[in-house]
Amino acid sequence: LQSYLADNEGVLNSLYEVIRAKFRNQEAVIAYLIFILLYFPCISVFGTITYELGMKWAVFSAVWSTLFAYIVACSYYQIVSHNYGFWVIATCIAGSLLYYLLRRGDKKEKDVSI
């Protein structure tokens, strides 16, 4: 393991320098990783959704997941960097509204019969 790390130390250092050049701080890197984790599904998932549900739902899935990833990543970055501006408040309101609209459909379907 030590020889592997010693052989790849130059690669790790150059990768670290590239990350430092592209991002201002650690919060930006984590926000980017959050976006990458949540955004557009892989092409095989997109193909499966297209095959099973149709192109309309596949495009909806891609747009929805990308917007959701952007909102979550931006919200994280704004909150941890203490920039509580207009966009954070707007994002929280939009997220709350989306949550309400999605949860509203669940309440109609619940049946409490015993």
N, C-alpha and C positions, 0 to 999 in steps of 0.2 A: 504494500500500500504506500509506503514512504517513497519507494522508487517511482511509482506511478505519479504521485503528487509532485515529486521533484522534476519529473520529465514534463509535466503539464503546467508547471508554475508560470512559465512565460505566457501560456495561453490564458490562464486564469487572470494574470495581471493585466494583459491587454484587454480582456473582456471587462474587467473592472474599470479600466480607464475609459473605455467606450461608454459604459453606463454612466460614469461620472460626467462625461462630456455631453451626453444627450439629456440628462435630467438634472434639475436644480438641486433636489434634495431627496431624502429617503422617502418622504411622503409621496412624491411624484412617481417614484419607482413602484411603490405599493399600489397606487391608484392605477398605474398602467397594467400591473399584474392582475388586478381585480377586473379591469376591462377585458383583458385577454382571456381570463377564466370564464367570463359570462357572455361574451359576444357571439356573433353568428355561428350556428352549429356547423359541424364538419360536413363536407360535401356528401358523405354517405348518408348522414341523417337527413340532409336536405333532399336527396334523391328518394329516400324511403318515404318521407312525408309527401313528396310529390306523387309517388306511386300509390300510396295508401289513401291520401286525402285530397289530392289535386294540387295544382300549381298555386291556386289562391291561398290555401292554408300554408303551403311551403314558404311563399313570399311573406305572408303574415308572420310566420315563425321567425324568419330571418330578420325582418324589420323589428319585431317585438323584442327579440333577444338582444339585438344591437342597441336599441334605444334604452332598454333596461340596463344593460352594461354601462352605457354612457352616463346615465343618471346616477347609478350607484357609485361609479368611479369618481365622477365630478363631486358628488355629495361628500364622499369620503375625503377627497383632497381639500375641499373647502372647509369641512368641519375640523380636520386635524391641523390645518394651517391657520385656523381662526380667522378666516375671511368670510364672516357672516354677512354676505351681501344679498342683493336682489335675487341672484340666481339660486342661492341656497334655499331661500324662502320659497321661491317659485317651484323649485324641485320638490321640496317637502309637500307643498300644496298639491302639485301634480301627482306625486306618488300616493298621497292620501286619497285623492280622488280616484285614481286607478284601483287602489286597494278596495275602496268602497264599491266601485262598479263591479269588480270581480267577485266580491263577497256577497253582493246583493242577489246574484243568481243562485247561490247556495241556499239561501234562506227559503226560497220558493220551493225547493225540491225536498226539504226535510219533512219526513212523515214520522209522527210520534205515536202511531197506533201501537197498542200492546196486544 
